[in-house]
Amino acid sequence: MAAERALAMATCTAPVNIAVIKYWGKRDTDLILPINSSLSVTLHQDQLKTTTTAAASRDFTEDRLWLNGKEVDVGHPRVQACLREVRRLARKRRGGSEDTAALSLSYKIHIASENNFPTAAGLASSAAGYACLVSALARLYGVEEELSEVARQGSGSACRSMFGGFVQWQRGERPDGTDSLALQVAPETHWPELRVLILVVSGEKKPMGSTVGMQTSVETSPLLKHRAEVVVPERLAQMMRHIRERDFEGFGQLAMRDSNQFHATCLDTFPPIFYLTDLSRHIIALAHRYNAHHGHTKVAYTFDAGPNAVIFALADTVAEFVEVVRRSFPPATNGDQFVRGLPVGSAALSEELVAAVVTEPVPGAVQYILHTKPGPGPQLVDDPSQHLLGADGLPRSRA
């Protein structure tokens, strides 16, 4: 019987998402309720993912958490909120009775989580992390309810990582947050030609975390208030239309404008917050020169709360633009490792293009490019050899 199993374990993977209509600012910091709705693209887990194993046993004496191999504080309020909510849903599902065949909710839990990308460097690691935590816990406890509301209480943008493809996080109106949920706008198969290039300029932790940054913006930026109330509702409707129609010109222009306005609200915050660096601005200028040379929008940048650029393009543009980036930011040492992820073909650049677009090369400034595409939501890992915890409930050593 399940209750007598020495150890119950579940492993899931979850994706990163990149917002094209940005979330910045909470109206309720405890429940993580946003001041505006947002819209994102879920990235493919073949390139970017979090893997989380959750295990429960009557033999465990305390809850424990390991992140990328290091033990961290399991008492973090947001981790506890997710744990509490999933257990509450499990209890509710059982009608309050302790089903003898079900896993005991009183057992202590061990959790191990790993990212295959830099944590806290503006690559939405918390979104993937909390989406993965909630998915693994739900699987462990047999919970099948709507889970984006639970993931939101770990990290706001995590609710968007509960779905693949193109996802809207609805602001909601209720004070208890029960209508602040994520909904899929279109699946990852909807726009097969769409590609994503992440230009990693820094794997370092950002100077000011998003949580602190956005609340300072809420308290001090009049531009943010105008953005949330007036600009975003209109942009959200436009962006959903561009996605539905697979209109890259409209999608790309709006993604760039919204990224720029988000960073303008950071500058309007007092004291101001600088997530973009000189190099980020260099990449922005490069994208505009490239589009101007071609006479239409072929690449579109967006930056979250960090300096790494996310570039959207259609598949037939990728090889040429990657070559433009390689010429603009010649790799210092890792020429063969400069492009990672999905394969990229070679491209010859015309003299006119080089003259117009590649102005002042900055060697070694871009560490590498990660080539990916839209992908699915959280996945269950069936293969027991992929569990991050061993039979003793402790992290397996990764050779």
Disulfide bonds with the S-S distance in Angstrom:
none
